[in-house]
Amino acid sequence: MLLDPQDTVIAYLDSAQGHSPQEVVQALVQLEKKQRRDRSPIPAEVILGTWQLLLVGRQGPAHRRVKVQGRKIPHWITLQLTYRQSDPLPDLRGEIENSVRWRALQLKLTGPWQYLAPQNRMAFDFTRLSCGLGEKLIFSRSIRGGEAAEREFWSKKLKDQAFFTYFWVGDRGMAARGKGGGLALWKRVGDDGAAGPAEGINLLEEQRGLLGNRRIAEPITLP
């Protein structure tokens, strides 16, 4: 008996051992199709908080033998995404934080976000990079134009920005398709907007499959 796509995703959120990444990606594709049919709006406030990336995937061309590809994030790596709202509704904007931790090493990218409610699209940019070891901050600096880029962000057209298009948000997880065509599934780990630890050797490589070839930060080599 086939599970409802939402049940498949929720079961994976509860235990990543229950379904293969390919099965979960197929379920996400079905949820995306349903959202497009229903055109149901996703309020920005349900996306606020901290989310841990569990799985990335892609639906390949129909002529390929492997039409659906999925990859779960290794257990020793934690990638987290936090949305904080800086202005009251209906001005849907705030700060995004993409954080990575591997053991005691932390890497954080922050910048502005703006939510386009009719399309359920979250546009964002990363303008600051910080790195820490445990509780010690190693460095923090502006990237990609820093404050000037933040000021320009609000007037840029969507085609010139990175963005996620959200198509499913539940109590425990959310899913989106990136500008580059990749799919991603996160589980909720916090509602207060305070990002917890995140891990990874290279956060940016995981994100490029979702965002396309757009360069979102300068090359970083971690030990």
Disulfide bonds with the S-S distance in Angstrom:
none
